[in-house]
């Protein structure tokens, strides 16, 4: 990391301290936690963009998959739902496999031409009807079990931290499938395809209620850290809070946040160490060679597509872990909260500002952009109030300006992206 | 038959025309400037916003052209404002990268930044709420009148905005094709899109071609945005959601081919509607008595409406990336 990098990180720490003293420590630690999660996501995107030049605009989908895994791993199973619909679902999966196999068989056996096209279409149609006839009743039965509280299959009931790792694995699996299909495309087509695929993933999360309760959300996810209520009711805690100089309520909340911060920092440190080792290894040099001159690397015998797939899978796995951490901290899975703006494009601004190709840069970018995103609203409000101080109350312009301070975030983020790409394309901490 | 027409054919035509117009803009930029313009949805939003402001002004003055909506009268002002916006963006943002001849993916990232800024600007100026700015007659053919006229049980309604959409879209397409085929500038643009170096060698001025491309794109985007806003209503964030179906339409039809954009628009619109349409009533009419299907008989549930265009997009990108009408090769 460059010397400027140390200064930037120090400045970032100072900003967080300022928030702690100026606003509240609760807010400061809350921001810190989300900064850590954003840093992990930015790392994931940097692995794809900085190492291999892949423009993946679908990070939202993989983060959502990570969140889904938390539900699937750590929530208790709903026995009646499994009894009612498990068999039907299993049958549906078999039907899907059979249909895919039938399509592959048809395409191999029938010689290319009109007949093969019609045969494929016929197989798809028959398979679709078959699958739906098995799938729909099973799903209905599952969703009918106590829809207010469950109405879904539940999970495996394992500890939550396991779900983070598995979230990464699930995201990696999905990334392998998606990468196998789409990585042959040129960069801006890849962007559109990945954006579309992440929208499909979110749509499935929102509407397949038997899997994720859809828009009813899954709340009450188990936690790896103590609950605030438990802390407050513990005897030793009031003494601790008094010694610390705060009331039990907010101190409990701060302690919980610090515990999360320690967990997230550990995960970030592990991933960071692994990424740095990878970057400075022969593998990393090969990846950058492929990125810089694809044809030359290919001429030297490197299998470009396979390497791209590797990097794609790794980057998406990291995004999945970040998504799992986010859902754990939120305590609930909200499929409706996954909007491309907040997840995908914001993370891209983080990577570009921080320095694409540089892991420390990605982390710094994660911290800075998330901080700006959160603080932009109160700052914008304050700024607007200062500007309109001399206008009369109730004037249309004043009301309009103050109400619109909320959108200044968007303009700020877009502006940062444009300015950085134009005047400092290497970012805050450039690659070398 | 009437059911099909009312719920699939007519909305499909209108939606397809709107998507087709949007896709025309995207495909023009892709052909001439060679990058996927993520900010196109927001350009449409900006155009619609400018037209709405002009409409309000005209309505306040009491000027109107009943039974057509006043927005049509305000359209030229909206177009002018959007052209200015597009040219300003090109001058300040894109031109630098064009001169540097960067990779297309960099331009796409930049356009995402422009999308952010334009989105914030539009919300800043007009606020985030719904704006209903359609006036004039709402329906050309009402359900009641249709039932009386034909004596059928099912009704058919044709909204004014749907007629306008299809009509204006046809006009725009015809005008654009005339421009591209018959005028010198149009030929220059087609040449530049086909083979840039050869076109430059022939003495075609690249700055002029780019400028005309932005002017046309801004005009089409404004018209598309206004028509969509008249048909449904204007919400600043709806245009970002439209971006993916529009890209799907452009790619399905063949990137860089105007005919493809229109075709793609209709393909996407009809697929979306027919895959999520509830065929229950339809089958009830066709099938013998007592065979009424139990569920809604949808191929995919209505929730997946947006997902359908993405699925088609991904499928086309993988199976036939050049699109229906052979566009640019990847």
Interface residues (C-beta under 8 A of the other chain):
Chain A: X53 X55 X128 X136 X181 X182 X185 X186 X187 X188 X189 X191 X192 X193 X195 X196 X197 X199 X200 X203 X204 X206 X207 X341 X345 X348 X349 X352 X400 X403 X404 X407 X408 X409 X410 X411 X412 X413 X414 X415 X417 X418 X421 X422
Chain B: X35 X36 X93 X96 X103 X104 X105 X106 X108 X109 X110 X112 X113 X114 X115 X116 X117 X118 X119 X120 X121 X123 X124 X127 X128 X240 X244 X247 X248 X251 X295 X299 X301 X303 X304 X306 X307 X310 X311 X313 X314 X317 X318 X321 X330
